[in-house]
Amino acid sequence: MSYTKRPELVIEGGLVVELDSGELVFVQQQVKTLTESLCPSIFVSATWIDEQLQSVVDNQGRHRARVEFRHAASQYEQDVLGLPALVRECLWLVLGEPLSLAALPDPPSENPQLNATTLIPWASELVRSVDIRRAIAIAKQGVEFDLDQVL
C-alpha cells in the first residue's frame, strides 16, 4: 500500500493524497491539549473525494467513505516517540498504511526480542474500522438496504 501527495490539489485545512488504487483522499489532522489531562489529543480523518475535490456522496448527500480517529497521547508515548511520530502514525492508520511505531518496553528487557514490541498495540478491529481503503471498498459495493425488505 502507498499513497502520493497531491500538493497541486488544494483544500484548506488538510492535504489531498492519491492512493495507489487511484482514489483521491482528503486527510486532516488536529492536535489539542486537553486541560484536564495535559495530554495531547490527536484527531485525524480521511475522506474519499472526487476530481472536483468534493466528498463522494450517496444519493442522500452523505459521505460514502469517511473515517475518523482520535487518540490521547500518553506521556510515555510522547517521551519515547515524540508527538510528530504519533501524529504520523495516526494518519497512516486512517490511510490504511502499514504501521511502524515500535519502542522499548518500560523498563527495557534483557531479551532483545521483547524489546521489539509495538509501542501502541492497536487492536486489529480498530485498525480495520478506521481504514479509508476498506471504507472505500465497502462503499463501492453499493450496499444499501430497503428497510421494508430488511424488517
N, CA, C and O of each residue as an XYZ file, in Angstrom:
604
protein
N       0.840     -1.172      0.000
C       0.000      0.000      0.000
C       0.884      1.234      0.000
O       1.966      1.256      0.587
N       0.393      2.248     -0.671
C       1.097      3.521     -0.607
C       0.182      4.616     -1.119
O      -0.937      4.369     -1.569
N       0.685      5.806     -1.036
C      -0.056      6.975     -1.484
C       0.937      7.996     -2.025
O       2.137      7.923     -1.760
N       0.408      8.953     -2.790
C       1.216     10.040     -3.326
C       0.567     11.348     -2.908
O      -0.634     11.537     -3.100
N       1.351     12.248     -2.339
C       0.821     13.568     -2.010
C       0.497     14.295     -3.303
O       1.245     14.201     -4.276
N      -0.606     15.014     -3.319
C      -1.030     15.780     -4.491
C      -1.110     17.261     -4.105
O      -2.209     17.795     -3.952
N       0.046     17.933     -3.943
C       0.046     19.324     -3.470
C      -0.627     20.304     -4.425
O      -1.018     21.396     -4.013
N      -0.768     19.923     -5.709
C      -1.435     20.810     -6.660
C      -2.952     20.834     -6.440
O      -3.634     21.727     -6.941
N      -3.472     19.872     -5.707
C      -4.896     19.818     -5.374
C      -5.051     20.376     -3.962
O      -4.704     19.716     -2.983
N      -5.567     21.576     -3.870
C      -5.564     22.289     -2.594
C      -6.968     22.352     -2.000
O      -7.914     22.821     -2.632
N      -7.069     21.875     -0.787
C      -8.264     22.050      0.034
C      -7.758     22.584      1.369
O      -6.897     21.977      2.006
N      -8.297     23.718      1.781
C      -7.843     24.333      3.023
C      -8.095     23.408      4.210
O      -9.146     22.775      4.312
N      -7.120     23.345      5.097
C      -7.279     22.585      6.327
C      -6.781     21.159      6.283
O      -6.951     20.413      7.248
N      -6.166     20.767      5.172
C      -5.680     19.399      5.095
C      -4.842     19.174      3.860
O      -4.318     20.117      3.268
N      -4.720     17.926      3.479
C      -3.862     17.526      2.368
C      -4.596     16.489      1.528
O      -5.289     15.621      2.058
N      -4.434     16.591      0.207
C      -5.010     15.601     -0.696
C      -3.921     14.605     -1.071
O      -2.811     14.992     -1.437
N      -4.247     13.327     -0.979
C      -3.331     12.270     -1.407
C      -4.069     11.378     -2.399
O      -5.296     11.286     -2.386
N      -3.291     10.723     -3.259
C      -3.853      9.741     -4.174
C      -3.377      8.368     -3.733
O      -2.176      8.116     -3.637
N      -4.320      7.493     -3.469
C      -3.970      6.134     -3.073
C      -3.417      5.382     -4.272
O      -3.697      5.748     -5.414
N      -2.643      4.347     -4.032
C      -2.094      3.553     -5.132
C      -3.195      2.905     -5.967
O      -2.940      2.458     -7.086
N      -4.405      2.850     -5.439
C      -5.551      2.313     -6.180
C      -6.243      3.376     -7.029
O      -7.193      3.073     -7.750
N      -5.764      4.637     -6.945
C      -6.271      5.705     -7.797
C      -7.257      6.658     -7.147
O      -7.510      7.727     -7.701
N      -7.818      6.321     -6.006
C      -8.781      7.207     -5.360
C      -8.075      8.391     -4.718
O      -6.949      8.277     -4.233
N      -8.760      9.531     -4.723
C      -8.270     10.717     -4.033
C      -8.864     10.738     -2.632
O     -10.038     10.425     -2.434
N      -8.034     11.112     -1.667
C      -8.464     11.153     -0.269
C      -7.971     12.455      0.344
O      -6.815     12.840      0.169
N      -8.860     13.127      1.063
C      -8.527     14.343      1.796
C      -8.268     13.949      3.245
O      -9.139     13.380      3.902
N      -7.066     14.252      3.746
C      -6.724     13.918      5.129
C      -6.562     15.191      5.940
O      -6.073     16.206      5.443
N      -6.977     15.121      7.186
C      -6.861     16.241      8.106
C      -6.307     15.744      9.427
O      -6.465     14.579      9.791
N      -5.652     16.653     10.137
C      -5.193     16.332     11.481
C      -5.296     17.571     12.343
O      -5.141     18.698     11.872
N      -5.559     17.339     13.603
C      -5.625     18.421     14.571
C      -5.135     17.868     15.902
O      -5.483     16.753     16.290
N      -4.329     18.654     16.588
C      -3.832     18.248     17.900
C      -4.239     19.319     18.902
O      -3.958     20.502     18.712
N      -4.900     18.893     19.964
C      -5.299     19.809     21.031
C      -4.867     19.207     22.355
O      -4.934     17.994     22.550
N      -4.428     20.058     23.254
C      -4.087     19.589     24.590
C      -5.294     19.789     25.489
O      -5.815     20.896     25.625
N      -5.721     18.708     26.091
C      -6.858     18.767     26.994
C      -6.380     19.279     28.342
O      -5.468     18.706     28.939
N      -6.982     20.341     28.818
C      -6.505     20.968     30.055
C      -6.608     20.050     31.259
O      -5.780     20.125     32.167
N      -7.614     19.185     31.279
C      -7.771     18.328     32.457
C      -6.726     17.216     32.525
O      -6.426     16.723     33.613
N      -6.167     16.812     31.386
C      -5.190     15.720     31.417
C      -3.787     16.159     31.015
O      -2.816     15.459     31.300
N      -3.673     17.291     30.367
C      -2.411     17.805     29.827
C      -1.803     16.881     28.777
O      -0.641     17.042     28.403
N      -2.581     15.923     28.304
C      -2.125     15.040     27.230
C      -2.704     15.531     25.909
O      -3.886     15.868     25.837
N      -1.884     15.573     24.869
C      -2.420     15.992     23.576
C      -3.420     14.973     23.043
O      -3.214     13.764     23.142
N      -4.491     15.481     22.485
C      -5.486     14.645     21.834
C      -5.304     14.820     20.332
O      -5.399     15.931     19.810
N      -5.042     13.717     19.646
C      -4.799     13.737     18.203
C      -6.098     13.331     17.513
O      -6.679     12.291     17.824
N      -6.542     14.159     16.578
C      -7.721     13.845     15.775
C      -7.291     13.812     14.318
O      -6.675     14.758     13.827
N      -7.613     12.725     13.627
C      -7.302     12.614     12.198
C      -8.542     12.097     11.478
O      -9.368     11.388     12.053
N      -8.650     12.469     10.210
C      -9.756     11.959      9.403
C      -9.295     11.797      7.963
O      -8.330     12.425      7.527
N      -9.998     10.946      7.239
C      -9.742     10.728      5.816
C     -11.094     10.627      5.125
O     -11.979      9.894      5.566
N     -11.239     11.375      4.030
C     -12.499     11.417      3.289
C     -12.228     11.145      1.822
O     -11.339     11.754      1.227
N     -12.981     10.243      1.243
C     -12.893      9.944     -0.187
C     -13.466     11.135     -0.949
O     -14.593     11.557     -0.689
N     -12.685     11.682     -1.898
C     -13.135     12.835     -2.683
C     -13.033     12.527     -4.173
O     -12.374     11.571     -4.581
N     -13.699     13.356     -4.977
C     -13.655     13.177     -6.429
C     -12.675     14.169     -7.061
O     -12.006     14.923     -6.354
N     -12.597     14.165     -8.376
C     -11.659     15.041     -9.097
C     -11.977     16.524     -8.910
O     -11.101     17.368     -9.098
N     -13.217     16.851     -8.543
C     -13.602     18.244     -8.279
C     -13.344     18.617     -6.815
O     -13.754     19.683     -6.356
N     -12.667     17.734     -6.099
C     -12.297     17.917     -4.693
C     -13.514     17.993     -3.777
O     -13.478     18.644     -2.733
N     -14.583     17.326     -4.177
C     -15.794     17.245     -3.368
C     -15.892     15.835     -2.787
O     -15.458     14.861     -3.401
N     -16.463     15.754     -1.611
C     -16.668     14.447     -0.995
C     -17.563     13.593     -1.886
O     -18.576     14.071     -2.397
N     -17.188     12.337     -2.070
C     -18.034     11.407     -2.810
C     -19.212     11.087     -1.888
O     -19.026     10.596     -0.774
N     -20.429     11.373     -2.367
C     -21.613     11.222     -1.526
C     -22.601     10.237     -2.144
O     -22.549      9.940     -3.337
N     -23.500      9.742     -1.298
C     -24.552      8.849     -1.788
C     -25.735      9.686     -2.275
O     -25.658     10.914     -2.310
N     -26.820      9.024     -2.647
C     -27.967      9.747     -3.192
C     -28.710     10.582     -2.151
O     -29.631     11.319     -2.499
N     -28.327     10.478     -0.893
C     -28.922     11.304      0.158
C     -27.950     12.373      0.649
O     -28.222     13.054      1.638
N     -26.814     12.520     -0.042
C     -25.852     13.560      0.303
C     -24.910     13.227      1.441
O     -24.218     14.111      1.946
N     -24.868     11.968      1.858
C     -23.970     11.552      2.949
C     -22.641     11.078      2.374
O     -22.582     10.532      1.273
N     -21.565     11.300      3.148
C     -20.246     10.793      2.741
C     -20.357      9.300      2.462
O     -20.926      8.561      3.265
N     -19.823      8.853      1.338
C     -19.820      7.409      1.055
C     -18.693      6.725      1.803
O     -18.821      5.567      2.202
N     -17.574      7.441      1.998
C     -16.446      6.842      2.726
C     -15.700      7.942      3.471
O     -15.036      8.783      2.864
N     -15.819      7.923      4.775
C     -15.104      8.861      5.641
C     -14.802      8.120      6.935
O     -15.670      7.454      7.500
N     -13.570      8.242      7.394
C     -13.185      7.622      8.662
C     -12.543      8.678      9.550
O     -11.919      9.622      9.065
N     -12.705      8.506     10.842
C     -12.123      9.414     11.828
C     -11.481      8.589     12.931
O     -11.888      7.462     13.213
N     -10.463      9.184     13.547
C      -9.795      8.504     14.650
C      -9.275      9.543     15.628
O      -8.746     10.581     15.229
N      -9.430      9.250     16.918
C      -8.901     10.109     17.981
C      -8.001      9.262     18.879
O      -8.271      8.092     19.147
N      -6.929      9.897     19.328
C      -6.024      9.196     20.238
C      -5.466     10.197     21.239
O      -4.926     11.232     20.851
N      -5.595      9.891     22.523
C      -4.990     10.715     23.568
C      -3.586     10.180     23.815
O      -3.416      9.060     24.296
N      -2.597     10.978     23.488
C      -1.200     10.547     23.599
C      -0.748     10.577     25.053
O      -0.819     11.612     25.715
N      -0.289      9.446     25.535
C       0.202      9.387     26.914
C       1.565     10.070     27.009
O       2.236     10.301     26.003
N       1.949     10.379     28.220
C       3.262     10.992     28.423
C       4.371     10.041     27.983
O       5.380     10.465     27.419
N       4.171      8.749     28.246
C       5.150      7.739     27.828
C       5.319      7.754     26.312
O       6.446      7.757     25.817
N       4.213      7.763     25.572
C       4.287      7.795     24.109
C       5.011      9.043     23.620
O       5.821      8.975     22.695
N       4.717     10.177     24.239
C       5.376     11.421     23.841
C       6.872     11.371     24.128
O       7.684     11.789     23.302
N       7.231     10.857     25.307
C       8.643     10.801     25.686
C       9.437      9.872     24.775
O      10.562     10.190     24.390
N       8.855      8.723     24.430
C       9.573      7.724     23.646
C       9.616      8.088     22.171
O      10.661      7.964     21.532
N       8.497      8.534     21.625
C       8.401      8.759     20.179
C       8.358     10.206     19.751
O       8.871     10.556     18.689
N       7.762     11.038     20.552
C       7.544     12.422     20.159
C       6.199     12.570     19.460
O       5.706     11.639     18.823
N       5.625     13.743     19.589
C       4.300     13.994     19.040
C       4.246     13.891     17.516
O       3.275     13.335     17.001
N       5.239     14.397     16.756
C       5.158     14.264     15.288
C       5.031     12.808     14.819
O       4.268     12.521     13.896
N       5.766     11.898     15.443
C       5.681     10.486     15.052
C       4.317      9.902     15.394
O       3.789      9.080     14.645
N       3.747     10.314     16.506
C       2.419      9.832     16.884
C       1.354     10.326     15.909
O       0.454      9.574     15.533
N       1.458     11.592     15.500
C       0.500     12.137     14.530
C       0.626     11.384     13.209
O      -0.381     11.021     12.601
N       1.863     11.149     12.763
C       2.079     10.409     11.511
C       1.473      9.011     11.605
O       0.832      8.546     10.662
N       1.672      8.348     12.727
C       1.120      7.003     12.903
C      -0.408      7.023     12.815
O      -1.006      6.140     12.199
N      -1.030      8.014     13.420
C      -2.490      8.124     13.362
C      -2.959      8.393     11.933
O      -3.977      7.850     11.503
N      -2.221      9.228     11.192
C      -2.567      9.476      9.788
C      -2.415      8.204      8.963
O      -3.267      7.897      8.130
N      -1.333      7.463      9.193
C      -1.143      6.204      8.467
C      -2.254      5.217      8.804
O      -2.670      4.427      7.956
N      -2.728      5.263     10.032
C      -3.814      4.378     10.444
C      -5.052      4.609      9.578
O      -5.636      3.651      9.072
N      -5.462      5.884      9.401
C      -6.664      6.150      8.603
C      -6.417      5.980      7.111
O      -7.367      5.775      6.355
N      -5.166      6.060      6.669
C      -4.849      5.838      5.252
C      -4.665      4.354      4.927
O      -4.463      3.993      3.768
N      -4.734      3.508      5.936
C      -4.576      2.075      5.694
C      -3.146      1.679      5.397
O      -2.901      0.645      4.776
N      -2.205      2.487      5.833
C      -0.786      2.209      5.607
C      -0.248      1.287      6.694
O      -0.805      1.230      7.791
N       0.834      0.562      6.396
C       1.469     -0.259      7.437
C       1.935      0.626      8.594
O       2.506      1.695      8.377
N       1.692      0.181      9.797
C       2.066      0.958     10.974
C       3.501      0.651     11.357
O       4.012     -0.434     11.079
N       4.151      1.621     12.001
C       5.592      1.488     12.183
C       6.093      1.675     13.602
O       7.248      1.354     13.882
N       5.282      2.172     14.493
C       5.810      2.547     15.798
C       6.175      1.338     16.643
O       5.340      0.485     16.941
N       7.423      1.291     17.013
C       7.913      0.273     17.938
C       8.885      0.954     18.883
O       9.586      1.891     18.500
N       8.924      0.489     20.089
C       9.810      1.123     21.064
C      10.146      0.136     22.165
O       9.557     -0.941     22.260
N      11.091      0.516     22.981
C      11.472     -0.322     24.114
C      10.367     -0.339     25.151
O       9.744      0.691     25.410
N      10.116     -1.492     25.746
C       9.149     -1.509     26.841
C       9.733     -0.771     28.040
O      10.933     -0.505     28.102
N       8.886     -0.455     28.963
C       9.331      0.253     30.159
C       9.135     -0.678     31.354
O       7.986     -0.943     31.706
N      10.159     -1.178     31.985
C      11.591     -0.965     31.701
C      12.069     -1.883     30.575
O      11.444     -2.910     30.311
N      13.170     -1.523     29.909
C      13.712     -2.365     28.834
C      14.069     -3.755     29.353
O      14.487     -3.919     30.499
N      13.897     -4.733     28.498
C      14.169     -6.115     28.863
C      15.584     -6.493     28.435
O      16.154     -5.884     27.530
N      16.141     -7.504     29.096
C      17.437     -8.044     28.678
C      17.293     -8.859     27.400
O      18.273     -9.081     26.689
N      16.075     -9.307     27.108
C      15.809    -10.111     25.923
C      15.502     -9.186     24.739
O      14.484     -8.494     24.761
N      16.370     -9.156     23.690
C      16.151     -8.247     22.563
C      14.825     -8.470     21.845
O      14.252     -7.522     21.310
N      14.321     -9.715     21.824
C      13.043     -9.968     21.157
C      11.889     -9.269     21.868
O      10.936     -8.826     21.225
N      11.973     -9.172     23.171
C      10.926     -8.479     23.917
C      11.005     -6.974     23.717
O      10.011     -6.272     23.903
N      12.178     -6.470     23.338
C      12.327     -5.038     23.126
C      11.733     -4.581     21.803
O      11.515     -3.385     21.611
N      11.470     -5.496     20.897
C      10.927     -5.127     19.586
C       9.404     -5.206     19.599
O       8.792     -5.748     18.678
N       8.807     -4.668     20.639
C       7.354     -4.700     20.741
C       6.760     -3.417     20.178
O       7.417     -2.376     20.152
N       5.535     -3.501     19.737
C       4.847     -2.315     19.245
C       4.511     -1.423     20.423
O       3.991     -1.883     21.439
N       4.811     -0.147     20.276
C       4.539      0.786     21.365
C       3.038      0.929     21.601
O       2.571      0.905     22.740
N       2.299      1.075     20.518
C       0.853      1.214     20.636
C       0.231     -0.036     20.015
O       0.175     -0.146     18.790
N      -0.231     -0.965     20.823
C      -0.778     -2.203     20.273
C      -2.215     -2.001     19.778
O      -3.173     -2.406     20.436
N      -2.344     -1.369     18.607
C      -3.674     -1.126     18.050
C      -4.396     -2.462     17.873
O      -3.816     -3.414     17.350
N      -5.618     -2.538     18.292
C      -6.428     -3.742     18.092
C      -6.724     -3.894     16.603
O      -6.978     -2.906     15.915
N      -6.691     -5.121     16.109
C      -6.889     -5.347     14.677
C      -8.256     -4.853     14.213
O      -8.379     -4.353     13.095
N      -9.271     -4.981     15.037
C     -10.605     -4.488     14.652
C     -10.608     -2.968     14.548
O     -11.262     -2.411     13.666
N      -9.888     -2.292     15.437
C      -9.770     -0.836     15.350
C      -9.091     -0.446     14.044
O      -9.561      0.444     13.336
N      -7.992     -1.109     13.729
C      -7.244     -0.802     12.504
C      -8.157     -0.951     11.290
O      -8.150     -0.093     10.407
N      -8.930     -2.010     11.233
C      -9.853     -2.217     10.103
C     -10.963     -1.171     10.078
O     -11.374     -0.730      9.005
N     -11.445     -0.777     11.239
C     -12.610      0.112     11.287
C     -12.293      1.553     10.908
O     -13.208      2.305     10.572
N     -11.035      1.957     10.952
C     -10.688      3.344     10.604
C      -9.849      3.429      9.330
O      -9.203      4.449      9.090
N      -9.847      2.390      8.520
C      -9.062      2.321      7.285
C      -9.893      2.859      6.116
O     -10.899      2.252      5.749
N      -9.486      3.989      5.527
C     -10.241      4.583      4.420
C     -10.280      3.653      3.217
O     -11.269      3.646      2.483
N      -9.243      2.876      2.998
C      -9.239      1.945      1.860
C     -10.371      0.921      2.006
O     -11.063      0.602      1.040
N     -10.540      0.429      3.197
C     -11.618     -0.535      3.463
C     -12.974      0.145      3.321
O     -13.907     -0.433      2.764
N     -13.083      1.376      3.827
C     -14.345      2.113      3.722
C     -14.714      2.366      2.262
O     -15.883      2.260      1.890
N     -13.722      2.701      1.432
C     -13.978      2.924      0.007
C     -14.412      1.622     -0.658
O     -15.360      1.610     -1.443
N     -13.726      0.531     -0.349
C     -14.081     -0.767     -0.943
C     -15.517     -1.146     -0.595
O     -16.255     -1.638     -1.449
N     -15.911     -0.922      0.643
C     -17.281     -1.228      1.057
C     -18.264     -0.305      0.339
O     -19.311     -0.756     -0.124
N     -17.932      0.986      0.245
C     -18.817      1.944     -0.430
C     -18.996      1.596     -1.899
O     -20.083      1.773     -2.451
N     -17.944      1.107     -2.534
C     -18.022      0.752     -3.955
C     -18.920     -0.457     -4.194
O     -19.416     -0.652     -5.303
N     -19.129     -1.259     -3.172
C     -20.022     -2.407     -3.313
C     -21.476     -1.962     -3.429
O     -22.338     -2.730     -3.856
N     -21.738     -0.708     -3.042
C     -23.082     -0.169     -3.175
C     -24.112     -0.858     -2.311
O     -25.253     -1.055     -2.730
N     -23.720     -1.221     -1.123
C     -24.635     -1.936     -0.237
C     -25.577     -0.938      0.427
O     -25.186     -0.195      1.327
N     -26.814     -0.936     -0.031
C     -27.869     -0.147      0.605
C     -29.076     -1.058      0.743
O     -29.335     -1.894     -0.122
N     -29.801     -0.895      1.815
C     -30.926     -1.778      2.087
C     -32.220     -0.988      2.142
O     -32.259      0.139      2.637
N     -33.266     -1.590      1.634
C     -34.612     -1.052      1.760
C     -35.135     -1.554      3.106
O     -35.249     -2.761      3.320
N     -35.450     -0.633      4.003
C     -35.884     -1.033      5.344
C     -37.121     -1.922      5.309
O     -37.267     -2.811      6.148
N     -38.016     -1.691      4.344
C     -39.206     -2.540      4.247
C     -38.830     -3.992      3.977
O     -39.505     -4.908      4.446
N     -37.762     -4.202      3.228
C     -37.341     -5.567      2.920
C     -36.538     -6.184      4.055
O     -36.588     -7.395      4.268
N     -35.802     -5.361      4.780
C     -34.943     -5.871      5.850
C     -35.754     -6.237      7.091
O     -35.483     -7.250      7.736
N     -36.742     -5.418      7.423
C     -37.520     -5.651      8.656
C     -38.749     -6.478      8.395
O     -39.509     -6.763      9.321
